[in-house]
Amino acid sequence: MAGYSRHKDAPYAIVAEYGTPDEILKAANTLREAGYKKVESYTPFPVHGMDEAIGYKDQRIPWIVFMGGLTGAVLGFSLQYYTAVWDYPLNIGGRPLMSIPSMIPVTFECTILFASIGAVVGMLGMNMLPQPYHPIFNTPNFRRCSQDRFFLAVEVNDPKFDDVETKALLESTSPLNVAKVEG
Amino acid sequence: MAESKQKLMEFRPLIEGEQTFESIDQKVADLVLHQKGRYPVNLKSPWYIIMGTAIGIFHLLILSVGWLLYQGIGIWGNNVPTAWAFDIINFVWWIGIGHAGTLISAILLLMRQNWRNSINRFAEAMTIFAVMCAGLYPLLHTGRPWVAYWLFPLPNITGMWPNFRSPLMWDVFAVSTYFTVSALFWFVGLIPDFATMRDRAEKMWIRKLFGLLSMGWRGASRHWHRYEQAYLLLAGLSTPLVLSVHTIVSYDFAVSIVPGWNVTVFPPYFVAGAVFAGFAMVLLLAIPVRKWFGWTEIITDKHIDWMTKIMLATGLIVFYGYILEVFYGWYSGTSVELKLLNFRFSGPYAWAYWSLIFCNGIAIQPLWSQKNRRKEGLIWVICLLVSVGMWLERFVIIPMSLMQNYLPSSDKNYYPTVWDFGMFLGTIGMFFMFMFLFLRFLPVINIFEMKDLLYKTQGEKAATAREKKPATAPSGGE
């Protein structure tokens, strides 16, 4: 994954490679207990327990979805109110202009549409995707990260980061390989 | 409890054979990446036979639509009072087929039914293509599809707005939302698999293509965390959406006062019918496809068995709907409803009604026995009958109700023309064309969810045999 990089050759992280989810989970727990904060794992599928192991929790997506749904509901309803009651009142069989039951389907569909777009755009936006280049792609053998290997990175900007100690700690967790990654 | 569940898993596993993460990649991703040799240009290979036929039939669609745009909808058999006929039958039929995809991907995900993992991508693709076919019909039925944007509430110089008290307007919103959300759900599910494809590809342009599609996905745990939240919420949103879409489709009929349509049972009856038809279509495709692609270990007999059970259950609900329709007609005591019942039972199109009862009511009965649920040929034939039956159901409901009106003087029979059939067949061609393009060029089975499931069921065994040193030489390391 060559490409554009602002800080070519600046050290990015020390990355350890594991063969199974259990091993990487154990290693992530070891790192947390040792006090590391800037730890990130890269895995082919979500490894359950990893969020706790690297001490990470984020509940903003559900709120984005909720706000999206709320926006959709308000927009959907006001669209119908504005067009059917305010701007273009039309007497259809003497029914009230503000016929709420008949406004529910469109309001509902708008709620779902905006909430879903909120979920997708929120997820991609907070994950900063699309992102064609990332230093982690310089890790040796990283192509297997989306297949059958599990990578654990300790970033250099971690307050506890130390070239020798961090590497030694990672090596003690029986990885397949440990590499220093630049990018 | 946990132990007995474990035993059940062992008895008939969701993934058969000795599988590893690597073997799943090989089974799914390499089918797309290593095309050479797998798809010889040979008139005997099933992909070319089906694709060729589908493209041929697709041309019938182009022809029918071209002639329609030139001549207007007078080329169809629609008349007054039967203003809704093949166009609306096919719309409802296709939308219904699409619903199984959302049901499998969303509702089964919420219910934590792991067996969905090997069929959900496939079923979601089916949803998208079926909704595309469905959308064509109301679009062309407007007569002037080039001004179809009038359906949307866009400000215009005449100062008019669409009438939101009409179910047809609800339909516009329901179907467009359904298509958008299904496409989003499908694409979000594909992102991590695109990354797998990118990393397994050998040719540069293929890597770049999948790299673009994967948007630089790198499987970071913070990303997975948000990804799973978003995916689960999308499933949660799709579930009421799918129910609402067919409910709203049924409102197109139920809200009117046409005899045979003005029935409160329509929403649940339509939703059950949609799931019924959709599962039939999933099975119709899955049974041959899993053989051709060698996926009998991933889409197992257990999957077929469970899908058949859902089909049987929804089929029985639909049959109950038929009984209620007759009951309501009789119980209403109005002459026009009774006249309609009589018309269905013994009118000129009685054969359609009785074939529908046979296809949707009687033909599914063998599925009660477990032995029959293992006979793939039998299931396939039943699914074909169900697909035909569900089309006939819409024929019985839509034009057959319109032919009989409150005023006997306006009764008129409806006869479809060759263009009606041409366009119907044409959309079938389009559906299969897209479906088989998808089968060949995209990962048809959700790779990362299969790996997750494999790890949950088989644990450490799933990992690739341990190598001391990585295969490629370190480039950025020490």
Interface residues (C-beta under 8 A of the other chain):
Chain A: E17 G19 T20 P21 D22 E40 S41 Y42 T43 P44 F45 P46 V47 M50 D51 I54 Y56 D58 I61 P62 V65 G69 L79 Q80 T83 A84 D87 Y88 L90 I92 R95 S99 S102 M103 P105 V106 F108 E109 C110 I112 L113 A115 S116 I117 A119 V120 G122 M123 L124 M126 N127 L129 P130 Q131 P132 Y133 H134 I136 F137 N138 T139 P140 N141 R143 R144 C145 S146 Q147 D148 L176 N177 A179 K180 V181 E182 G183
Chain B: T20 F21 E22 D25 P153 G159 M160 W161 P162 N163 F164 R165 P167 M169 W170 F173 A174 T177 T180 V181 L184 F185 F187 V188 P192 A195 T196 R198 D199 R200 G211 L212 M215 G216 W217 R218 G219 A220 S221 R222 H223 W224 H225 R226 Y227 E228 Q229 A230 L233 L234 L237 S238 P240 L241 S244 I248 Y251 F448 E449 K451 D452 Y455 E460 A463 T464 R466 E467 K468 K469 P470 A471 T472 A473 P474 S475 G476 G477 E478
